[in-house]
Amino acid sequence: MEIKSIVSEKDYKQALERFEIILEAELNTQEGNEPKSLSILIEKYEDIHYPI
């Protein structure tokens, strides 16, 4: 998957769905490195749109 900015609710939902799929991926593979990058983007989006 191409990692891109999360700028809309649709992007956010797609990122969450993708994160669930790749969470268990083998490390040191393309998918295995993706959860970390995706989680950073998800966290930033949540900080802005869903502050606690």
N, CA, C and O atoms as a GROMACS GRO file, in nm:
protein
  208
    1MET      N    1   0.084  -0.118   0.000
    1MET     CA    2   0.000   0.000   0.000
    1MET      C    3   0.088   0.124   0.000
    1MET      O    4   0.194   0.127   0.063
    2GLU      N    5   0.044   0.223  -0.070
    2GLU     CA    6   0.112   0.352  -0.070
    2GLU      C    7   0.073   0.426   0.057
    2GLU      O    8  -0.045   0.443   0.086
    3ILE      N    9   0.173   0.470   0.132
    3ILE     CA   10   0.147   0.548   0.253
    3ILE      C   11   0.124   0.692   0.211
    3ILE      O   12   0.206   0.752   0.142
    4LYS      N   13   0.010   0.749   0.254
    4LYS     CA   14  -0.021   0.887   0.220
    4LYS      C   15  -0.084   0.955   0.340
    4LYS      O   16  -0.128   0.888   0.434
    5SER      N   17  -0.088   1.085   0.337
    5SER     CA   18  -0.147   1.162   0.446
    5SER      C   19  -0.294   1.126   0.465
    5SER      O   20  -0.363   1.089   0.370
    6ILE      N   21  -0.339   1.136   0.588
    6ILE     CA   22  -0.479   1.113   0.621
    6ILE      C   23  -0.542   1.251   0.637
    6ILE      O   24  -0.516   1.322   0.734
    7VAL      N   25  -0.626   1.289   0.540
    7VAL     CA   26  -0.682   1.423   0.541
    7VAL      C   27  -0.834   1.425   0.552
    7VAL      O   28  -0.894   1.532   0.566
    8SER      N   29  -0.897   1.309   0.546
    8SER     CA   30  -1.043   1.304   0.553
    8SER      C   31  -1.086   1.184   0.637
    8SER      O   32  -1.006   1.095   0.667
    9GLU      N   33  -1.212   1.185   0.674
    9GLU     CA   34  -1.267   1.073   0.751
    9GLU      C   35  -1.258   0.943   0.670
    9GLU      O   36  -1.235   0.836   0.726
   10LYS      N   37  -1.277   0.952   0.540
   10LYS     CA   38  -1.265   0.835   0.453
   10LYS      C   39  -1.123   0.779   0.457
   10LYS      O   40  -1.104   0.658   0.470
   11ASP      N   41  -1.023   0.867   0.446
   11ASP     CA   42  -0.883   0.824   0.454
   11ASP      C   43  -0.856   0.758   0.588
   11ASP      O   44  -0.786   0.657   0.596
   12TYR      N   45  -0.910   0.817   0.694
   12TYR     CA   46  -0.891   0.766   0.830
   12TYR      C   47  -0.947   0.624   0.843
   12TYR      O   48  -0.880   0.536   0.896
   13LYS      N   49  -1.068   0.603   0.795
   13LYS     CA   50  -1.130   0.470   0.803
   13LYS      C   51  -1.051   0.367   0.721
   13LYS      O   52  -1.033   0.253   0.764
   14GLN      N   53  -1.004   0.407   0.604
   14GLN     CA   54  -0.924   0.317   0.521
   14GLN      C   55  -0.793   0.283   0.590
   14GLN      O   56  -0.747   0.168   0.585
   15ALA      N   57  -0.732   0.381   0.655
   15ALA     CA   58  -0.607   0.357   0.727
   15ALA      C   59  -0.628   0.259   0.842
   15ALA      O   60  -0.546   0.170   0.864
   16LEU      N   61  -0.738   0.275   0.916
   16LEU     CA   62  -0.768   0.183   1.026
   16LEU      C   63  -0.790   0.041   0.975
   16LEU      O   64  -0.743  -0.055   1.036
   17GLU      N   65  -0.862   0.028   0.865
   17GLU     CA   66  -0.886  -0.105   0.807
   17GLU      C   67  -0.755  -0.169   0.763
   17GLU      O   68  -0.731  -0.287   0.788
   18ARG      N   69  -0.672  -0.091   0.698
   18ARG     CA   70  -0.542  -0.142   0.652
   18ARG      C   71  -0.454  -0.181   0.770
   18ARG      O   72  -0.387  -0.284   0.767
   19PHE      N   73  -0.456  -0.100   0.875
   19PHE     CA   74  -0.376  -0.127   0.994
   19PHE      C   75  -0.414  -0.261   1.055
   19PHE      O   76  -0.328  -0.338   1.095
   20GLU      N   77  -0.543  -0.288   1.063
   20GLU     CA   78  -0.589  -0.416   1.118
   20GLU      C   79  -0.538  -0.534   1.035
   20GLU      O   80  -0.504  -0.638   1.090
   21ILE      N   81  -0.534  -0.518   0.904
   21ILE     CA   82  -0.488  -0.625   0.815
   21ILE      C   83  -0.339  -0.653   0.833
   21ILE      O   84  -0.298  -0.769   0.838
   22ILE      N   85  -0.260  -0.548   0.842
   22ILE     CA   86  -0.114  -0.565   0.842
   22ILE      C   87  -0.051  -0.572   0.980
   22ILE      O   88   0.070  -0.589   0.992
   23LEU      N   89  -0.131  -0.558   1.084
   23LEU     CA   90  -0.078  -0.556   1.219
   23LEU      C   91   0.005  -0.680   1.251
   23LEU      O   92   0.104  -0.672   1.322
   24GLU      N   93  -0.034  -0.793   1.200
   24GLU     CA   94   0.034  -0.919   1.227
   24GLU      C   95   0.136  -0.957   1.119
   24GLU      O   96   0.184  -1.070   1.116
   25ALA      N   97   0.170  -0.865   1.031
   25ALA     CA   98   0.263  -0.895   0.922
   25ALA      C   99   0.404  -0.925   0.975
   25ALA      O  100   0.443  -0.877   1.082
   26GLU      N  101   0.476  -1.004   0.900
   26GLU     CA  102   0.612  -1.041   0.937
   26GLU      C  103   0.703  -0.919   0.930
   26GLU      O  104   0.699  -0.842   0.835
   27LEU      N  105   0.786  -0.903   1.033
   27LEU     CA  106   0.878  -0.790   1.038
   27LEU      C  107   0.980  -0.796   0.925
   27LEU      O  108   1.008  -0.902   0.870
   28ASN      N  109   1.036  -0.681   0.893
   28ASN     CA  110   1.138  -0.666   0.788
   28ASN      C  111   1.088  -0.704   0.649
   28ASN      O  112   1.164  -0.748   0.564
   29THR      N  113   0.959  -0.687   0.629
   29THR     CA  114   0.900  -0.700   0.497
   29THR      C  115   0.831  -0.567   0.469
   29THR      O  116   0.818  -0.484   0.558
   30GLN      N  117   0.788  -0.546   0.346
   30GLN     CA  118   0.720  -0.421   0.314
   30GLN      C  119   0.598  -0.402   0.403
   30GLN      O  120   0.579  -0.294   0.459
   31GLU      N  121   0.517  -0.504   0.417
   31GLU     CA  122   0.399  -0.494   0.504
   31GLU      C  123   0.437  -0.490   0.651
   31GLU      O  124   0.367  -0.429   0.732
   32GLY      N  125   0.547  -0.553   0.687
   32GLY     CA  126   0.590  -0.556   0.826
   32GLY      C  127   0.637  -0.420   0.876
   32GLY      O  128   0.630  -0.392   0.995
   33ASN      N  129   0.685  -0.337   0.787
   33ASN     CA  130   0.731  -0.203   0.824
   33ASN      C  131   0.618  -0.099   0.817
   33ASN      O  132   0.631   0.010   0.872
   34GLU      N  133   0.512  -0.133   0.752
   34GLU     CA  134   0.401  -0.040   0.730
   34GLU      C  135   0.324  -0.001   0.856
   34GLU      O  136   0.285   0.115   0.868
   35PRO      N  137   0.301  -0.091   0.953
   35PRO     CA  138   0.220  -0.054   1.070
   35PRO      C  139   0.276   0.066   1.147
   35PRO      O  140   0.200   0.150   1.194
   36LYS      N  141   0.407   0.074   1.160
   36LYS     CA  142   0.465   0.185   1.234
   36LYS      C  143   0.434   0.319   1.166
   36LYS      O  144   0.391   0.413   1.231
   37SER      N  145   0.457   0.326   1.036
   37SER     CA  146   0.430   0.450   0.961
   37SER      C  147   0.282   0.484   0.966
   37SER      O  148   0.245   0.599   0.988
   38LEU      N  149   0.200   0.384   0.945
   38LEU     CA  150   0.056   0.407   0.943
   38LEU      C  151   0.004   0.450   1.080
   38LEU      O  152  -0.084   0.535   1.090
   39SER      N  153   0.059   0.392   1.185
   39SER     CA  154   0.013   0.428   1.319
   39SER      C  155   0.048   0.573   1.353
   39SER      O  156  -0.028   0.639   1.424
   40ILE      N  157   0.159   0.622   1.304
   40ILE     CA  158   0.196   0.762   1.326
   40ILE      C  159   0.095   0.855   1.258
   40ILE      O  160   0.051   0.953   1.316
   41LEU      N  161   0.060   0.823   1.135
   41LEU     CA  162  -0.037   0.904   1.062
   41LEU      C  163  -0.175   0.900   1.128
   41LEU      O  164  -0.243   1.002   1.139
   42ILE      N  165  -0.216   0.782   1.172
   42ILE     CA  166  -0.345   0.767   1.240
   42ILE      C  167  -0.345   0.848   1.369
   42ILE      O  168  -0.442   0.918   1.399
   43GLU      N  169  -0.238   0.839   1.445
   43GLU     CA  170  -0.230   0.913   1.571
   43GLU      C  171  -0.239   1.064   1.548
   43GLU      O  172  -0.310   1.133   1.622
   44LYS      N  173  -0.169   1.116   1.449
   44LYS     CA  174  -0.173   1.259   1.420
   44LYS      C  175  -0.314   1.303   1.380
   44LYS      O  176  -0.362   1.408   1.424
   45TYR      N  177  -0.380   1.223   1.298
   45TYR     CA  178  -0.518   1.256   1.258
   45TYR      C  179  -0.609   1.257   1.379
   45TYR      O  180  -0.692   1.348   1.392
   46GLU      N  181  -0.596   1.158   1.467
   46GLU     CA  182  -0.680   1.151   1.586
   46GLU      C  183  -0.652   1.267   1.680
   46GLU      O  184  -0.745   1.321   1.741
   47ASP      N  185  -0.526   1.307   1.694
   47ASP     CA  186  -0.492   1.421   1.780
   47ASP      C  187  -0.564   1.547   1.736
   47ASP      O  188  -0.607   1.627   1.820
   48ILE      N  189  -0.577   1.565   1.606
   48ILE     CA  190  -0.640   1.685   1.552
   48ILE      C  191  -0.793   1.674   1.555
   48ILE      O  192  -0.861   1.769   1.595
   49HIS      N  193  -0.846   1.562   1.514
   49HIS     CA  194  -0.991   1.548   1.495
   49HIS      C  195  -1.065   1.485   1.613
   49HIS      O  196  -1.187   1.499   1.623
   50TYR      N  197  -0.994   1.416   1.701
   50TYR     CA  198  -1.057   1.353   1.816
   50TYR      C  199  -0.976   1.380   1.943
   50TYR      O  200  -0.931   1.286   2.008
   51PRO      N  201  -0.957   1.507   1.977
   51PRO     CA  202  -0.877   1.537   2.096
   51PRO      C  203  -0.946   1.486   2.223
   51PRO      O  204  -1.069   1.484   2.234
   52ILE      N  205  -0.865   1.446   2.317
   52ILE     CA  206  -0.919   1.396   2.445
   52ILE      C  207  -0.902   1.506   2.549
   52ILE      O  208  -0.940   1.488   2.665
   0.00000   0.00000   0.00000
